[in-house]
Amino acid sequence: MSSTPSLLSEIQERWSPRAFRAEALSAAQLESLLEAARWAPSCRNEQPWRFLVFGRDNAARTQIESYLTGGNYWAKAASHLVVVCTFTHFDAGSGDPNRHGFYDAGAAAMALSLQAQHLGIAVHQMAGFDHAQLAQDLRFPDHVKAVTMMALGFQSDDLSDLSAKHQQVEQGPRQRKPLEQLSLQDTLDVDGLF
């Protein structure tokens, strides 16, 4: 992996593994992750995110695992599964729609992920779960939406429980698009907008 000196090591080294050890997170470690998320920025300081946390000893854990779809079978080995939710309306004041709720929940999830990386804890965020069935079964009100599910735990070097495809991905390089590909300025007439 190439090194970029100006980046925080937590950003540069963050990885989304699919292989987890049997070791469970402690209550203090879990609290530290959630505390980091609590300090994320949000529109109007609404803090619209909510976390549903399911450890291996949680009675609802098997039900939560049943919502995983496709290739996310490996997440069952994680110490904790966390469903990140957001409120879609402002709580304080008007109750107007909050179109920033998903963005704010993403900021909280990233704060949690960076704190986890700092503590040597692995996080893998997943879109691959049955959002609608989870919301129905857990009786979410209309203004609450599931954003992502996170697998939390300690990364394992043992890839034997993963499919051949996932083993290959785990052993491959971490890739990102070049910075030049992430700018729209070359494709938009920005000067004409002002």
N, C-alpha and C positions, 0 to 999 in steps of 0.2 A: 504494500500500500504506500503510495507516495505521501509525503508529509507536506502539509501546508502550515508553516510556522504561525500564521496570523489567526488560525482557528483554535478554539478551545479543544483540548484533548477529548472532552466528552462528546463533542460534535464529530470530530474527526474519527473517533474509534467506535462510535455507536453502531451496533449491528442488530439485525432482527433474526435471531437464530430460531431453528425449529426443533432443536434437540435440547431437552432440559434434564437436569439431574433430579434425583428423588428428594434432595434436600429442600425443606420448606423455608419460606421467608419467616423471619421472626415478626412479632407484633410491632416491635420498634422499627424494623426496616420498612414494613408496610406503612406505618404512620409517617415516616420520613418522606416516602414517595407521595402520599396524599397531601402532606403539608406543602411540598414543593408545588403541587398542582394548585393548591389553594391560593398561592401568591401570583398566579398567572394574571396577565392583564385582560380586561374585558370591557366591552362597550357599556358606558354609563356605570361601570363597576358593578354590573348586575351579577357577575359570577354565575352564569346560568347552567354550568355543568353540574352533574351529579354522578357519583360512582357507585355501582352495585358491585360489591366485592365478594367473591366466592372462593374460599380456600378448599382444600381437599376434604376437610372435615365438615363442610357446610352441607346441610341436608338437601339443599337445592342444587348442589354442584352437578349431579348427573343430569338433571333437567337442563341446566345451562349448557352442558356439553352437547346435549342433543340438538341444539340449534346450530352448531357448527356445520358448515357445508363444504362440499368438495374436498379439497386437499388439506383442510385444516384439522385432520384427525390427530396430528402430532400435538396440538395444543392441550389435549387431555393430560399430558405428562407435566404440565406447568404447575408450579406451586399454587398459583392463584389465577383465576380468570376474572377480569374486571370489565363490566359493561359500562362504557362511557355514554352518558345521556346528556341532552341539553333541553332547556326550556325554549320553546319557539316564540314565546311572548314575554314582553317585559313584565316583571313582577311588580316593581315599584311604580306607582303613578298610574299611567294610562291603561296598561294592559295591552298596548299596541303590539303588533307583530315585531319580533326581534330577528331581523334577517341576518344578524351577526352571531347568533347563538352557536351555530355549527363551527364558525371560525374561532370563537372564544373557547369552545370545548376542545378544539384542536390545539389551541395554545396551552391549555391546561394539560392535555395529554403529552405535549412536547416537554413541558416543564417536568412532568413526572418521569418521562423517558430520560431526560438529561440527568436528573437526580439519581435515577436507577443506574445509569452508566457510571456516574461518579462513585457509587457504592459497590460496583461490581455485580449488579443485578441486571439480568437480561429482560428485555421487553420486546414483544412482537405484536404489533397492532394488526387487526384483521377486519376486513370488510366482509369476509365470507362467513356470514351467519344469517339465519332466517330472522330478519328484523321484524317482519310483520307478525310472525308467530310468537316471537319473544314478547313483543308489545301486547299482543292479545292475551297470552297466558299470564303475564305479570300484571295485567290490567292497567297499563299505562293510560293516563288521561290524554286527551287529544293534543295538549300542548307540550307533551314530553316525547322526545324522539331518541332512539338509540343511534349513536353516531358511529361507534366502533367497539370491538371487543379486544381486550389486551390479554396476552398470556405473559405472566410475570414469573420469574424464577431464576435459577442459576444455569448457565449454559453448560451443556455436556459435550465432551469430545466423542462420545459413543454415538455414532449415527446409525447403528444397526436396526433401530426401530423405524427408520425413515425409508420411504420408497427410493428406488434408484434415482429417480428424477430429483427428489429433494436432497439426496446425498450429494449429487453433482452440484446443485445450487449452493449448498452449504460449504463446499470446498472451493467454489469459484471466487473470483475477486469481487469486491464490493464496487459497484459501478454507478456513476452518475453522469448525466449529460454535461457536456462542456458549458461553461458559463455563458459563452457567446450564444448558445442555443436557447437560453432562458430569457432573453430580452426581446420585447416586442417593438422597441424603438426603431429598429431597422425596417420593420414591416408596416408601421403606422406613420401617418403624416402628423407627428406630434406638434410640429410648429403650426400647422393649420388649425389645431384645436384651440389655440390661445390667441 
